[in-house]
Amino acid sequence: QVQLVESGGGLVPPGGSLTLSCVISQNIFSRHALMGWYRQAPEKERELVATFTSGGGRTYADSVNGRFTISRDTLTNTLYLIMNSLRPGDTGVYYCNVQYTGLDYWGQGTQVTVSS
């Protein structure tokens, strides 16, 4: 069983920055796990924000490309989402996701609100 715990959300004005963290309960970074960040805005479906591919590359949604960066620390089993130049449209609940051994794991989510 893999457990994910996100943190780092909050209220930030437009143009501001936030860094989200996701602590993963097991060291699975070298075991072909897929991991990434999703978000869900009010009354909208959950959407992919950024992910590490199986080959170790990074992919981003068009709406965040150039503003967000996904990274990871294998020593602390932590996945990060560094968000810059935040916009009101980035508001939502952000979820950490891991796909490992055929199973899908999700964190509890962390709220990001971009507003003046």
C-alpha positions as a Markdown table, in Angstrom:
| # | Residue | x | y | z |
|---|---|---|---|---|
| 1 | Gln | 0.0 | 0.0 | 0.0 |
| 2 | Val | 1.4 | 3.4 | -1.1 |
| 3 | Gln | 0.3 | 6.5 | 0.8 |
| 4 | Leu | 0.6 | 10.0 | -0.5 |
| 5 | Val | 0.5 | 13.2 | 1.6 |
| 6 | Glu | 0.3 | 16.6 | -0.1 |
| 7 | Ser | 1.0 | 19.9 | 1.4 |
| 8 | Gly | 1.9 | 23.5 | 0.4 |
| 9 | Gly | -1.4 | 24.8 | -0.9 |
| 10 | Gly | -2.8 | 28.2 | 0.1 |
| 11 | Leu | -4.1 | 31.6 | -1.0 |
| 12 | Val | -1.8 | 33.5 | -3.4 |
| 13 | Pro | -2.4 | 36.7 | -5.5 |
| 14 | Pro | -2.2 | 36.5 | -9.3 |
| 15 | Gly | 1.5 | 36.4 | -10.4 |
| 16 | Gly | 2.5 | 34.7 | -7.2 |
| 17 | Ser | 4.2 | 31.4 | -6.6 |
| 18 | Leu | 3.7 | 28.2 | -4.6 |
| 19 | Thr | 5.5 | 24.9 | -4.2 |
| 20 | Leu | 3.4 | 21.8 | -3.5 |
| 21 | Ser | 5.0 | 18.7 | -1.9 |
| 22 | Cys | 3.9 | 15.1 | -1.9 |
| 23 | Val | 5.6 | 12.7 | 0.4 |
| 24 | Ile | 5.3 | 9.1 | -0.8 |
| 25 | Ser | 5.4 | 6.4 | 1.9 |
| 26 | Gln | 7.7 | 4.1 | -0.1 |
| 27 | Asn | 10.8 | 4.6 | -2.2 |
| 28 | Ile | 9.4 | 3.6 | -5.6 |
| 29 | Phe | 11.2 | 6.1 | -7.8 |
| 30 | Ser | 13.4 | 3.5 | -9.4 |
| 31 | Arg | 10.7 | 0.9 | -9.8 |
| 32 | His | 8.9 | 2.1 | -13.0 |
| 33 | Ala | 6.3 | 4.0 | -11.1 |
| 34 | Leu | 4.5 | 6.8 | -12.9 |
| 35 | Met | 3.9 | 9.9 | -10.9 |
| 36 | Gly | 2.4 | 13.3 | -11.4 |
| 37 | Trp | 0.1 | 16.1 | -10.4 |
| 38 | Tyr | -3.6 | 16.6 | -11.2 |
| 39 | Arg | -6.0 | 19.3 | -10.3 |
| 40 | Gln | -9.7 | 19.8 | -10.1 |
| 41 | Ala | -11.4 | 23.2 | -10.4 |
| 42 | Pro | -14.9 | 23.7 | -9.0 |
| 43 | Glu | -17.5 | 22.1 | -11.3 |
| 44 | Lys | -14.9 | 20.7 | -13.6 |
| 45 | Glu | -13.3 | 17.3 | -14.2 |
| 46 | Arg | -9.9 | 16.4 | -12.8 |
| 47 | Glu | -7.2 | 17.2 | -15.3 |
| 48 | Leu | -3.5 | 16.3 | -15.6 |
| 49 | Val | -1.1 | 19.1 | -14.8 |
| 50 | Ala | 2.3 | 17.6 | -14.9 |
| 51 | Thr | 3.8 | 14.1 | -14.9 |
| 52 | Phe | 7.0 | 12.2 | -15.1 |
| 53 | Thr | 7.0 | 9.7 | -18.0 |
| 54 | Ser | 8.2 | 6.1 | -17.7 |
| 55 | Gly | 11.4 | 7.2 | -19.3 |
| 56 | Gly | 12.0 | 9.9 | -16.7 |
| 57 | Gly | 11.0 | 12.8 | -18.9 |
| 58 | Arg | 8.4 | 15.5 | -18.0 |
| 59 | Thr | 5.2 | 16.4 | -19.6 |
| 60 | Tyr | 2.9 | 19.4 | -18.9 |
| 61 | Ala | -0.5 | 20.6 | -19.7 |
| 62 | Asp | -0.4 | 23.4 | -22.3 |
| 63 | Ser | -2.0 | 25.8 | -19.8 |
| 64 | Val | 0.9 | 25.4 | -17.3 |
| 65 | Asn | 3.8 | 24.8 | -19.6 |
| 66 | Gly | 6.6 | 27.3 | -18.9 |
| 67 | Arg | 5.1 | 28.3 | -15.6 |
| 68 | Phe | 5.1 | 25.0 | -13.6 |
| 69 | Thr | 7.9 | 22.6 | -12.9 |
| 70 | Ile | 7.6 | 19.0 | -11.6 |
| 71 | Ser | 10.5 | 17.6 | -9.7 |
| 72 | Arg | 11.3 | 14.9 | -7.3 |
| 73 | Asp | 13.8 | 14.1 | -4.5 |
| 74 | Thr | 14.6 | 10.4 | -4.3 |
| 75 | Leu | 16.3 | 10.7 | -0.9 |
| 76 | Thr | 13.2 | 12.0 | 0.8 |
| 77 | Asn | 10.6 | 10.2 | -1.4 |
| 78 | Thr | 9.1 | 13.6 | -2.3 |
| 79 | Leu | 7.4 | 14.8 | -5.4 |
| 80 | Tyr | 7.2 | 18.6 | -6.0 |
| 81 | Leu | 5.2 | 21.0 | -8.1 |
| 82 | Ile | 6.8 | 24.4 | -8.4 |
| 83 | Met | 4.2 | 26.9 | -9.6 |
| 84 | Asn | 5.1 | 30.4 | -10.8 |
| 85 | Ser | 3.1 | 33.2 | -12.4 |
| 86 | Leu | -0.1 | 31.8 | -11.0 |
| 87 | Arg | -3.4 | 32.8 | -12.5 |
| 88 | Pro | -6.9 | 32.7 | -11.2 |
| 89 | Gly | -7.6 | 29.8 | -13.6 |
| 90 | Asp | -5.0 | 27.7 | -11.7 |
| 91 | Thr | -7.4 | 27.7 | -8.7 |
| 92 | Gly | -8.4 | 24.2 | -7.6 |
| 93 | Val | -7.6 | 21.2 | -5.5 |
| 94 | Tyr | -4.3 | 19.7 | -6.5 |
| 95 | Tyr | -3.7 | 15.9 | -6.2 |
| 96 | Cys | -0.6 | 13.9 | -6.2 |
| 97 | Asn | -0.9 | 10.6 | -8.2 |
| 98 | Val | 1.2 | 7.5 | -8.4 |
| 99 | Gln | 0.6 | 4.5 | -10.7 |
| 100 | Tyr | 2.5 | 1.5 | -9.4 |
| 101 | Thr | 2.1 | -2.3 | -9.9 |
| 102 | Gly | -1.1 | -1.7 | -11.8 |
| 103 | Leu | -2.7 | 0.3 | -9.1 |
| 104 | Asp | -3.6 | 4.0 | -8.9 |
| 105 | Tyr | -2.8 | 5.9 | -5.7 |
| 106 | Trp | -4.1 | 9.4 | -4.8 |
| 107 | Gly | -3.3 | 11.9 | -2.0 |
| 108 | Gln | -6.0 | 13.7 | -0.2 |
| 109 | Gly | -5.5 | 16.9 | -2.2 |
| 110 | Thr | -4.4 | 20.4 | -1.3 |
| 111 | Gln | -6.3 | 23.6 | -2.1 |
| 112 | Val | -4.7 | 26.3 | -4.2 |
| 113 | Thr | -6.6 | 29.6 | -4.5 |
| 114 | Val | -5.3 | 32.4 | -6.8 |
| 115 | Ser | -7.1 | 35.6 | -6.0 |
| 116 | Ser | -6.4 | 39.2 | -5.2 |
